[in-house]
């Protein structure tokens, strides 16, 4: 048998040694992973004096199906939907996102589903040119009563602290093609000469909504106006299925400058206190070429209004439960020294997944946005849906009129019912540096010192969470797990908490 030469031996060793190294490393990683997944007791790295962001509220959008509920359904169903979302026995949401319509119900031959069309307060028959939008006499504020009736019910729960009035598209009579989407994909459909008229339209409508709320006896609800939604997406062409308007980065920055100046003049003239909200980006993923987030921020930063903003609103689409996407954006975003608002998210898939795994996945999104992005607000997309898509908190069956709540609703309640306006996030990290254990946590401190600790257990084994502290006497525990929703119990604090498999557990420490 022919012996290998020294050179051949070296080549063989150069090939074999890395392979052996990879095998050994893989084995070590597997061993660590297996150990984390199977250990029964997990330590919580806890420090109530290490503080992060102050939180201001959870919310959801009233868009689309809310109009149909307000128009076609019984008072009992309207009240039930409202109570589930905003009531004390429901999610106790404090942010109401009101969809200011672009008038697509008035347009024929649109391919939009009926639920995606909106009314508008503007009287189309009075239109002469864009200046018509500056005259309040050209508005009929009874036209959107279906939305307003649902807003009224939500306001009367006494839990709404903030109203965000947002538009998916300018009114169709202000766009280039007089439609609520562009003829072509990625086309700026709002002409520059109509920037001010669109701003006035939004402000006049917001003034009526503000006066409507005040007529109900509520004078302390903050009103933010967000005139643009997901500007980087295509919003045009034959495939358009909803209202939407694309804005290139420089074009949007210029529009916001006009809106900011118009808003300031309007507030001074009308003694209103509306605030500007931007940018409702379709996501915060930096590595996605179509998102162009860095381009938009670069353009915004050229204008004075950007310096006046305390926060920026963005959406969690395309991130889902990916921590690396969040960490990359958080690292980039910190240079702007602004709070982060997560203003829209849903799971982008068809049908309705009623499994507990969907509830766990949804809960992870909230937990990661709070922990990694320091979100100061968090809002889901649709408050009420009617099936066919994974986009609702409350589902109403179109045939039976039954109201259905699934795991997502209850998992979210583990956060939304207990984290309140003014609570401060504190350090409460699961001791799992490699992220292998399937367990995660977030905690907030209230002004009176009460701690709200939330533990998510994403595996099939029960875990014991160890918290070393002598500061607490009692704890109230709320759990959602397989076939159990918001189950409550009390115990004397002893430094350990048992969390069930595939569960979200809220622990209130006093």
C-alpha positions in Angstrom: 0.0 0.0 0.0 1.4 3.3 -1.0 2.2 5.7 1.9 0.9 9.2 1.9 3.5 11.9 1.4 4.1 14.5 4.0 2.3 17.1 1.8 -0.7 14.8 1.5 -0.8 14.2 5.2 -0.9 17.9 5.8 -3.8 18.3 3.4 -5.7 15.5 5.1 -5.1 17.0 8.5 -6.2 20.5 7.2 -9.5 18.9 6.1 -10.1 16.6 9.1 -9.2 19.0 12.0 -11.8 21.6 11.2 -14.5 18.9 10.7 -13.6 17.5 14.2 -13.7 21.0 15.6 -17.2 21.6 14.1 -18.4 18.2 15.5 -17.1 19.0 18.9 -18.6 22.5 18.9 -21.9 21.2 17.7 -21.9 18.6 20.5 -21.1 21.3 23.0 -23.9 23.6 21.7 -26.3 20.7 21.7 -25.3 19.8 25.3 -25.8 23.4 26.5 -29.1 23.6 24.6 -30.3 20.3 26.0 -29.3 21.4 29.5 -31.2 24.7 29.3 -34.3 23.1 27.9 -34.4 20.4 30.5 -33.3 22.1 33.7 -36.3 22.7 36.0 -35.1 25.8 37.9 -34.1 29.0 36.2 -32.7 32.0 37.9 -34.1 35.5 37.3 -31.5 38.3 37.1 -33.6 40.9 38.9 -32.9 44.5 39.9 -35.9 46.8 40.5 -33.6 49.8 40.7 -32.3 49.3 37.1 -34.9 51.2 35.1 -35.6 51.5 31.4 -38.5 53.1 29.5 -41.7 54.5 30.9 -44.7 52.8 29.3 -47.8 54.7 28.1 -50.3 52.1 26.9 -51.6 49.3 24.7 -54.0 49.8 21.8 -55.5 48.5 18.6 -57.0 49.9 15.4 -60.7 50.4 14.8 -60.2 50.1 11.0 -62.3 48.1 8.5 -64.5 45.6 10.3 -65.3 48.1 13.1 -67.3 50.1 10.6 -69.3 47.0 9.6 -70.0 46.1 13.3 -71.1 49.7 13.9 -73.4 49.7 10.8 -74.9 46.2 10.7 -74.7 44.5 14.1 -76.9 44.7 17.3 -76.2 47.0 20.2 -75.4 43.9 22.3 -72.6 42.8 19.9 -71.3 46.3 19.7 -71.1 46.6 23.4 -69.6 43.1 23.8 -66.8 43.8 21.3 -66.1 47.1 23.0 -66.0 45.5 26.5 -63.6 42.7 25.4 -61.2 45.3 24.0 -61.4 48.3 26.2 -63.5 47.4 29.3 -62.2 46.7 32.8 -63.1 43.0 32.4 -61.4 42.8 29.0 -58.0 44.0 27.8 -58.4 47.5 29.2 -56.7 49.0 26.1 -56.0 52.7 26.5 -55.0 53.7 23.0 -57.7 54.0 20.3 -56.5 54.1 16.7 -59.2 55.8 14.5 -59.0 55.2 10.8 -59.8 58.5 9.0 -61.2 57.3 5.7 -60.3 58.4 2.2 -63.8 57.9 0.8 -63.3 54.6 -1.1 -67.0 53.6 -0.5 -67.9 56.3 -3.1 -65.7 54.8 -5.8 -66.9 52.2 -8.2 -65.0 49.2 -9.7 -62.6 49.0 -6.8 -61.2 45.5 -6.1 -61.2 46.1 -2.3 -63.2 43.8 0.0 -66.2 45.6 1.4 -64.6 45.7 4.9 -61.6 47.6 3.5 -63.6 50.5 2.2 -64.1 53.7 4.2 -66.4 56.7 4.4 -65.3 60.3 4.4 -66.6 63.4 6.1 -66.0 65.4 2.9 -69.0 66.1 0.6 -67.7 65.0 -2.8 -70.5 66.9 -4.6 -69.1 70.2 -3.3 -65.7 69.6 -4.7 -64.4 72.3 -7.1 -60.7 72.1 -6.5 -58.3 71.3 -3.6 -59.3 74.6 -1.9 -62.7 73.1 -1.3 -61.2 71.0 1.5 -60.3 74.1 3.4 -64.0 75.1 3.9 -65.7 73.3 6.8 -69.1 73.9 5.1 -68.1 71.2 2.6 -68.1 68.5 5.3 -70.9 66.3 6.6 -69.9 64.9 10.0 -72.7 62.4 10.1 -71.2 60.4 7.2 -69.0 58.3 9.4 -71.4 57.6 12.2 -70.7 53.8 12.1 -67.1 54.5 13.3 -68.1 57.2 15.6 -70.7 55.1 17.4 -68.0 52.5 18.1 -65.6 55.2 19.3 -68.2 56.5 21.7 -68.6 53.1 23.3 -64.9 52.8 23.7 -64.6 56.3 25.2 -67.3 55.5 27.7 -65.3 52.6 29.2 -63.2 55.4 30.8 -60.0 53.6 29.9 -59.0 55.5 26.7 -56.1 57.9 27.3 -54.9 58.5 23.7 -56.5 58.7 20.3 -54.4 58.3 17.2 -56.2 59.5 14.0 -54.4 57.8 11.1 -54.9 57.8 7.3 -54.0 55.0 4.9 -54.5 57.4 1.9 -55.4 61.0 1.3 -59.0 61.7 0.2 -59.4 60.3 -3.3 -60.2 63.8 -4.7 -56.8 65.0 -3.5 -54.8 62.2 -5.2 -53.3 62.3 -8.7 -55.7 59.8 -10.1 -58.7 60.4 -7.9 -58.4 56.9 -6.4 -57.3 55.7 -3.0 -54.4 53.8 -4.5 -52.0 54.8 -7.3 -52.2 53.6 -10.9 -48.7 52.2 -10.7 -46.7 50.6 -7.9 -44.4 52.8 -5.8 -45.9 56.0 -7.3 -46.3 59.1 -5.2 -50.0 59.6 -5.5 -50.4 62.8 -3.6 -49.4 65.8 -5.7 -47.2 68.3 -4.0 -49.6 71.1 -4.6 -52.1 69.3 -2.4 -49.9 68.8 0.6 -51.5 71.7 2.5 -55.1 70.8 1.4 -54.6 67.2 2.7 -53.2 68.6 5.9 -56.2 70.8 6.4 -58.6 67.9 5.6 -57.0 65.8 8.3 -57.1 68.7 10.8 -60.7 69.7 10.1 -61.8 66.1 10.6 -59.7 65.7 13.7 -61.3 68.9 15.2 -64.8 67.4 14.8 -63.7 64.1 16.3 -62.1 66.0 19.2 -65.3 68.0 19.7 -67.3 64.8 19.6 -65.3 63.3 22.4 -65.5 66.5 24.4 -69.3 66.5 24.0 -69.3 63.2 25.8 -67.6 64.8 28.8 -64.1 63.6 28.2 -61.6 66.5 28.0 -58.3 64.9 28.8 -57.7 62.5 25.9 -54.6 63.3 24.0 -55.0 63.4 20.2 -52.2 62.5 17.8 -52.5 62.7 14.0 -50.7 60.3 11.8 -51.5 61.3 8.2 -49.3 58.6 6.5 -49.2 54.8 6.9 -46.5 52.5 5.7 -45.2 54.9 3.0 -42.5 52.6 1.5 -44.9 49.9 0.2 -46.1 49.8 -3.4 -49.8 50.8 -2.8 -50.7 50.8 -6.5 -51.5 48.8 -9.6 -54.1 46.2 -10.3 -53.4 44.2 -7.2 -54.3 47.0 -4.8 -56.8 45.7 -2.2 -57.1 48.6 0.2 -56.5 52.3 0.6 -52.8 53.2 0.5 -50.4 55.8 -0.7 -46.7 55.4 -1.4 -44.2 58.2 -0.6 -40.6 58.3 -1.6 -38.3 59.2 1.3 -37.5 62.8 0.2 -41.2 63.3 -0.9 -42.5 62.2 2.5 -40.0 64.3 4.4 -41.2 67.3 2.5 -44.8 66.5 3.1 -44.3 66.2 6.8 -42.6 69.6 6.8 -45.8 71.1 5.3 -48.0 69.2 7.7 -45.9 70.3 10.7 -46.2 74.0 9.7 -49.9 73.7 8.9 -50.5 71.9 12.2 -48.8 74.6 14.3 -50.7 77.4 12.6 -54.0 75.5 13.0 -53.4 74.8 16.7 -52.6 78.4 17.3 -55.7 79.6 15.4 -58.2 77.1 16.7 -56.9 76.6 20.3 -56.4 72.9 19.6 -53.6 70.8 20.9 -53.1 68.1 18.2 -49.7 66.4 18.1 -47.9 65.1 15.1 -47.2 61.3 14.7 -44.8 59.8 12.2 -43.6 57.5 10.4 -45.7 54.3 10.7 -43.0 52.4 8.8 -44.1 49.0 7.4 -41.4 47.5 9.6 -38.1 48.3 11.2 -36.0 45.7 9.4 -32.8 47.3 8.3 -31.6 44.5 6.0 -34.8 44.5 3.8 -34.1 46.6 0.7 -37.7 47.5 0.2 -38.0 49.0 3.7 -35.4 51.7 3.1 -35.7 52.8 6.7 -32.3 54.5 6.8 -33.2 56.6 3.7 -36.4 57.8 5.4 -34.6 58.7 8.6 -31.9 60.5 6.7 -34.5 62.6 4.9 -36.5 63.3 8.1 -33.4 64.5 9.9 -33.0 67.4 7.4 -36.1 69.2 8.8 -36.8 71.0 12.0 -39.9 69.0 12.8 -37.8 65.9 13.3 -36.0 67.5 16.2 -39.3 68.4 17.9 -40.6 64.8 18.0 -40.3 62.8 21.2 -41.0 59.4 19.5 -41.3 57.6 16.2 -44.0 55.1 15.3 -43.1 51.9 13.5 -44.6 48.5 12.8 -43.3 45.0 13.8 -44.0 43.3 10.5 -41.2 41.1 9.1 -39.7 40.8 12.6 -42.1 38.4 14.3 -40.0 36.7 17.0 -36.6 37.5 15.5 -34.5 39.1 18.2 -31.6 39.8 15.9 -33.7 42.1 13.7 -34.7 44.0 16.8 -31.2 44.3 18.2 -29.9 45.6 14.9 -32.6 48.3 14.7 -32.2 49.2 18.4 -28.5 49.7 17.8 -29.1 51.9 14.8 -32.1 53.9 16.3 -30.4 54.9 19.6 -28.5 57.7 17.9 -31.8 59.6 17.4 -32.5 59.7 21.1 -36.3 59.2 20.6 -38.8 56.9 22.2 -40.0 53.9 20.1 -43.7 53.4 19.5 -44.9 50.0 18.1 -48.1 51.1 16.4 -49.2 48.1 14.3 -48.6 44.4 14.0 -50.5 41.3 13.1 -49.4 37.8 12.0 -49.2 37.8 8.2 -50.9 34.5 7.3 -54.3 33.4 6.1 -57.0 31.6 8.2 -57.3 31.8 12.0 -54.9 29.8 14.1 -56.6 28.9 17.3 -53.7 26.9 18.8 -51.8 27.8 21.9 -48.6 28.1 19.8 -50.1 31.1 18.0 -50.8 32.7 21.4 -47.3 32.1 22.6 -45.8 33.5 19.3 -48.0 36.6 19.6 -46.9 37.1 23.3 -43.2 36.8 22.3 -43.6 39.7 19.9 -44.8 42.0 22.6 -42.2 40.8 25.1 -39.3 41.3 22.6 -40.6 44.8 21.5 -40.7 45.8 25.2 -37.4 44.4 26.1 -35.2 45.0 23.1 -36.7 48.1 21.5 -37.9 49.7 24.7 -41.3 50.3 23.2 -43.3 52.9 25.1 -46.6 51.9 23.4 -47.7 48.8 21.7 -50.7 48.4 19.4 -52.2 45.4 17.5 -53.6 45.9 14.0 -57.4 45.0 14.0 -59.4 45.1 17.2 -62.2 43.1 15.6 -62.0 40.7 12.6 -64.3 38.3 10.9 -62.1 35.4 10.0 -60.1 34.5 6.9 -56.9 36.1 8.2 -54.7 36.1 11.3 -55.3 39.7 12.1 -57.8 40.1 14.9 -58.0 40.3 18.7 -61.7 39.6 18.8 -63.4 37.6 16.1 -67.1 37.9 15.1 -68.5 35.0 13.1 -70.3 36.5 10.1 -72.8 33.7 9.9 -73.7 33.0 13.5 -72.8 36.4 14.9 -70.9 34.6 17.7 -68.0 36.3 19.3 -64.8 34.2 19.6 -61.7 34.7 21.7 -58.6 32.7 21.1 -55.3 32.2 22.8 -53.8 35.4 21.4 -56.4 37.4 23.2 -55.8 35.8 26.5 -52.0 35.8 26.2 -52.1 39.5 25.4 -54.3 40.1 28.4 -51.5 38.8 30.5 -49.7 42.0 29.5 -52.4 44.5 28.7 -54.5 44.1 31.8 -51.6 44.7 34.2 -49.0 47.1 32.6 -50.5 50.6 32.8 -49.7 54.2 31.8 -46.7 55.4 33.8 -45.3 52.0 34.7 -41.5 51.7 34.3 -39.7 48.7 32.9 -37.0 47.3 35.2 -34.3 44.6 34.9 -35.8 41.1 35.2 -33.9 38.9 32.8 -34.0 35.1 32.6 -30.5 33.8 33.2 -30.2 32.2 29.8 -27.3 33.8 27.9 -27.6 31.6 24.9 -31.4 31.9 24.6 -31.9 28.1 24.6 -34.3 27.7 27.5 -37.6 28.7 25.8 -38.3 31.0 28.8 -38.4 34.8 28.7 -39.5 37.6 31.0 -40.3 41.3 31.3 -41.1 43.3 34.4 -42.5 46.7 35.3 -42.6 48.8 38.4 -45.6 50.9 39.4 -45.4 54.2 41.2 -46.4 52.6 44.5 -43.6 50.0 44.2 -45.8 47.1 43.0 -44.0 44.9 40.5 -45.6 43.2 37.5 -43.5 40.3 36.4 -44.5 38.4 33.2 -42.9 35.0 32.4 -43.3 33.2 29.1 -42.6 29.5 29.0 -42.4 28.2 25.4 -41.7 24.5 26.0 -43.5 21.4 27.1 -42.0 21.2 30.6 -42.9 23.0 33.8 -40.3 25.5 35.1 -39.5 27.0 38.4 -38.4 30.6 38.4 -36.1 31.7 41.2 -36.1 35.3 42.3 -33.8 36.2 45.1 -35.3 39.1 47.0 -36.6 39.8 50.5 -38.7 42.9 49.4 -42.1 41.3 49.0 -44.6 39.5 51.2 -47.4 38.4 48.8 -47.9 37.7 45.2 -51.0 37.5 43.0 -50.6 35.1 40.1 -52.5 35.0 36.8 -52.0 32.2 34.3 -53.0 31.3 30.7 -52.0 27.9 29.5 -53.6 24.9 27.8 -57.4 25.3 28.1 -57.0 27.7 31.0 -57.4 31.5 30.7 -56.6 34.2 33.2 -56.6 31.7 36.1 -55.9 33.6 39.3 -54.3 32.5 42.6 -52.5 34.0 45.6 -49.5 32.9 47.6 -47.0 34.1 50.1 -43.8 35.2 48.5 -41.0 32.6 49.0 -38.7 33.5 46.1 -39.9 30.8 43.6 -42.7 30.6 41.0 -43.8 27.6 39.1 -44.8 28.3 35.5 -46.7 25.7 33.5 -45.7 24.3 30.1 -46.6 26.5 27.1 -47.9 29.4 29.2 -47.7 33.1 30.0 -47.8 33.9 33.7 -48.3 37.3 35.3 -47.0 37.7 38.9 -47.9 40.8 40.9 -45.5 41.4 43.7 -46.2 43.5 46.8 
